[in-house]
Amino acid sequence: MILSLGTFPTPVAAPFREMPRLVVKHDDLTGELYGGNKLRKLEHLVGAATQAGAKRLVTLGAVGSHHVLATTLYGRREGFEVDAVLVSQPASAHAEDNVRVSLALGLRAHAAPAWALAPPLVASLLGRDAFFVPLGGSSAAGSLGFVAAARELAAQVRAGELAEPDVIVVASGSGGTVAGLAVGLELEGLRTRVIGVAVSDPVIVLRLMALRLARATSRAAGLDRRAAARASARITIEGRYLGRGYGWPTEEGARATPLAAAGGVALDPTYTAKAFACAADLVRADPRRNVVYWHTLGAKGALPRIPQGDVPARIRRLLSPTG
Ligand SMILES: *Cc1c(COP(=O)(O)O)cnc(C)c1O
């Protein structure tokens, strides 16, 4: 069962005068209250939970996770209780805002003092009424949302809204987005390759996760073995923009931020600044290349937030100092 949670197709635009072949795919606009890439996955994941007759969603992520925020918003809307095990990440205004919104939406947050303690905590929350949503919403089911997204882009190419891309550049944290895109592009027979800009570490683990998910998603989408191999071969995980690790800002990202803002694209330091920096470098290296920068950051406008001081201390402590 697939729920309809978002507004599709999301627009494409080429807003940069100096980089006319750089096209932005606006997945910030997948949802009215809060968009971003997780919504595409949740149409499938919350759909599966509904079909299974579950009452609760159990997930995990970093304290400022968009995935936890999106799961809370759309899960609660569909009538689920939402429990999430949260782990530490470097403090930033963005991460703090995400956790304040998640709590205001009714998230039941459980602090894990270390990543190694997250799995047993998750296990303790599971039960017959619960549906487990994996890290980042990345499972074959979640990635099917991005198979559909690639097909949506292919329809926009056929309609003449953009040229057939040589490459799609997108932030990659748990591998589900790149895996789904690669499978969808293979189904559509486009020549487009996918560069996942690593925002989480270790990069080698992310690469393995992305390839494993591409195989599982290929199976779920009905590709045969050779087509599945071609889908996987489209994926490159680029590790050069990561910096110190997940949640740590980089200089390249900081330089990319005003550049993107000039085209009306608001970046965050954890994911999209790193991806956009890579996309802009590719265009500079070869201005004739058709590059799609897939903008995965949900705009969160009128969402409620609990006041800063009301974030419980055990959760606030997960925002670790960067100084
Ligand atoms: C989660 C997220 C990603 C990464 O998506 P994965 O499918 O986990 O690789 C990229 N950008 C933003 C803004 C995200 O929240």
The ligand as an SDF file (V2000), in Angstrom:
LIG
                    3D

 15 15  0  0  0  0  0  0  0  0999 V2000
   18.2470   12.1210    4.7740 C   0  0  0  0  0  0  0  0  0  0  0  0
   18.7450   13.1940    3.8910 C   0  0  0  0  0  0  0  0  0  0  0  0
   19.6040   12.9210    2.8120 C   0  0  0  0  0  0  0  0  0  0  0  0
   20.1680   11.5570    2.5410 C   0  0  0  0  0  0  0  0  0  0  0  0
   19.2880   10.6250    2.0390 O   0  0  0  0  0  0  0  0  0  0  0  0
   19.6670    9.0770    2.1500 P   0  0  0  0  0  0  0  0  0  0  0  0
   18.6030    8.4120    1.3920 O   0  0  0  0  0  0  0  0  0  0  0  0
   19.6490    8.7510    3.6150 O   0  0  0  0  0  0  0  0  0  0  0  0
   21.0170    8.8810    1.5890 O   0  0  0  0  0  0  0  0  0  0  0  0
   19.9930   13.9600    2.0100 C   0  0  0  0  0  0  0  0  0  0  0  0
   19.5790   15.2180    2.2490 N   0  0  0  0  0  0  0  0  0  0  0  0
   18.7740   15.5250    3.2770 C   0  0  0  0  0  0  0  0  0  0  0  0
   18.3900   16.9320    3.5050 C   0  0  0  0  0  0  0  0  0  0  0  0
   18.3270   14.5210    4.1350 C   0  0  0  0  0  0  0  0  0  0  0  0
   17.5450   14.8380    5.1720 O   0  0  0  0  0  0  0  0  0  0  0  0
  1  2  1  0
  2  3  1  0
  2 14  2  0
  3  4  1  0
  3 10  2  0
  4  5  1  0
  5  6  1  0
  6  7  2  0
  6  8  1  0
  6  9  1  0
 10 11  1  0
 11 12  2  0
 12 13  1  0
 12 14  1  0
 14 15  1  0
M  END
$$$$
